Each structure stands twice: as structure tokens, then as C-alpha cells.
Amino acid sequence: MADPTKLIGTSLQPTQNHRSTFKQAEVVSKRAEVTDFKQTPKNSQAIQRLDQTLESGQELREDVPRGHYINILV
């Protein structure tokens, strides 16, 4: 049988950085719950076109104007 390894004097304490990250995630979630998001047919079509482009496996072109792959009003 193998000897169990003991770690003495070690413990994981949440740091301030983790707390602030969790707080930010909580704020984002709450904001998303109250945001009135309306999916328009135009936005749905644009997202579907982008999904098809990304699923094709081809690399996205860099020489195209802004809004070429997805042009929606946010």
C-alpha cells in the first residue's frame, strides 16, 4: 500500500481578486436578468450567417470592412 501524502500548513484562502471577480459576475447576471432584449429577425439572420461562416472552418478575412461578418444594432 502507498503511504498517503500529508500537506501540513497549506490551505487555500479566497483572495480579494477572486471576490471581486465573483462580484462582477453577479452584477453582470443581475443586469442581464433585467435587460429587455428583443431579438429582431434581422439580428437572427445576421447571427445565423456568422455561425455558418465560423462553422465552415475557413479563416476569417482581415481585409474586409467593419460589419462584413456581422452588422447588427446593439
Secondary structure, 3 states (H helix, E strand, C coil): CCCCCCCCCCCCCCCHHHHHHHHHHHHHHHHHHHCCCCCCHHHHHHHHHHHHHHHCCCCCCCCCCCCCCCCCCC
